[in-house]
Amino acid sequence: YSRNSIQKLFSYHNNSKTRLDLVVAVCKALDIDFPSIFDRKTGHYMFNNDLVNNLGTDYYLRNFVNRVQLEIKNNPRYSLKITTGLSESTISDLLNFKTRNPRVETLLKIAEGLNISISEMFR
């Protein structure tokens, strides 16, 4: 990854525009459990080298999508579109795995629209 991409990740104003794969890679490099990075208020990060090194972007994306599908089982995607401000195609592409490396910003909007913490969405 480029130095610029990593700098954006750690920038307060641009970190949500970062792609999922970069965030997962940085967590692996720092030996941090990926979902725990979203628990900023606590400042506690889980360190588990074996777990972190074996889980990748696809794993976390599958967990996220499965959680979204579970939450919208009784609610149509249209209501998720309204609460998140995302287009139907963006949501559909993510849920159908056409988007393989979404922006963290998109995932944050969906979690917020479902009223679930982003860290919980990845577990």
C-alpha positions in Angstrom: 0.0 0.0 0.0 1.2 3.5 -0.7 2.4 5.9 2.0 -0.4 8.3 1.0 -3.1 5.6 1.6 -1.8 4.8 5.0 -1.5 8.5 5.9 -5.2 8.9 4.9 -6.1 6.0 7.1 -4.6 7.8 10.1 -6.0 11.2 9.2 -8.9 12.3 11.3 -10.9 13.7 8.4 -10.2 11.0 5.7 -10.0 7.7 7.5 -13.6 6.7 6.7 -12.9 6.9 3.0 -10.3 4.2 3.2 -11.0 0.8 1.7 -11.6 -2.2 3.9 -8.6 -4.2 2.7 -6.2 -1.5 3.8 -7.7 -1.3 7.3 -7.5 -5.1 7.7 -3.9 -5.1 6.5 -2.9 -2.4 8.9 -4.6 -4.3 11.7 -2.6 -7.4 10.8 0.6 -5.5 10.7 -0.1 -4.0 14.1 -1.4 -7.3 15.5 -4.7 -5.8 16.4 -8.1 -7.6 16.2 -9.8 -5.8 13.3 -13.3 -5.2 14.9 -11.7 -3.7 18.1 -10.3 -0.7 16.2 -13.8 0.7 16.0 -14.2 0.7 19.8 -12.4 4.1 20.0 -14.1 5.2 23.2 -12.6 2.4 25.2 -9.1 2.6 23.9 -8.8 -1.2 24.4 -7.5 -3.2 21.5 -7.5 -6.9 21.4 -4.2 -8.4 20.5 -4.2 -12.0 19.2 -1.6 -12.8 16.6 -3.0 -16.2 15.6 -6.5 -14.9 15.1 -5.5 -11.7 13.3 -3.1 -13.3 10.9 -5.7 -15.9 9.7 -8.6 -13.6 9.1 -8.8 -11.4 6.0 -10.9 -8.9 4.2 -13.2 -11.5 2.8 -13.9 -13.0 6.2 -14.9 -9.6 7.7 -16.9 -8.6 4.7 -18.9 -11.9 4.9 -19.6 -11.3 8.6 -20.7 -7.8 7.9 -23.0 -8.8 5.0 -24.4 -11.7 7.0 -25.3 -9.4 9.8 -26.9 -6.9 7.5 -29.0 -9.6 5.8 -30.1 -10.9 9.2 -31.1 -7.4 10.3 -33.0 -6.6 7.1 -34.7 -10.0 6.9 -38.0 -8.4 8.0 -37.3 -5.0 6.6 -36.8 -4.3 2.9 -33.6 -2.9 1.5 -35.5 0.2 0.7 -35.7 1.2 4.3 -32.0 0.7 4.7 -31.5 3.0 1.7 -33.5 5.7 3.4 -31.8 5.4 6.8 -28.3 5.3 5.3 -28.6 7.7 2.4 -26.9 5.1 0.1 -28.2 4.1 -3.2 -30.1 0.9 -3.7 -27.4 -0.3 -6.1 -24.6 0.4 -3.6 -26.5 -1.7 -1.0 -27.3 -4.4 -3.4 -23.8 -4.7 -4.8 -22.5 -5.0 -1.2 -25.0 -7.6 -0.2 -24.4 -9.6 -3.4 -20.6 -9.5 -3.0 -20.2 -7.5 -6.2 -18.3 -5.0 -4.1 -15.3 -6.8 -2.8 -13.5 -3.9 -1.1 -16.0 -1.3 0.1 -15.1 2.0 1.7 -15.2 2.0 5.5 -17.5 5.0 5.1 -20.1 2.9 3.4 -20.0 0.2 6.1 -20.2 2.9 8.8 -23.4 4.3 7.2 -25.0 0.9 7.1 -24.2 0.1 10.7 -25.5 3.4 11.8 -28.7 2.9 9.7 -29.2 -0.4 11.5 -28.4 1.2 14.9 -25.6 -1.4 15.5 -22.1 -0.6 16.5 -19.6 -1.0 13.6 -17.4 -3.3 15.7 -20.4 -5.6 16.4 -21.2 -5.8 12.7 -17.9 -7.6 12.0 -18.1 -10.1 14.8 
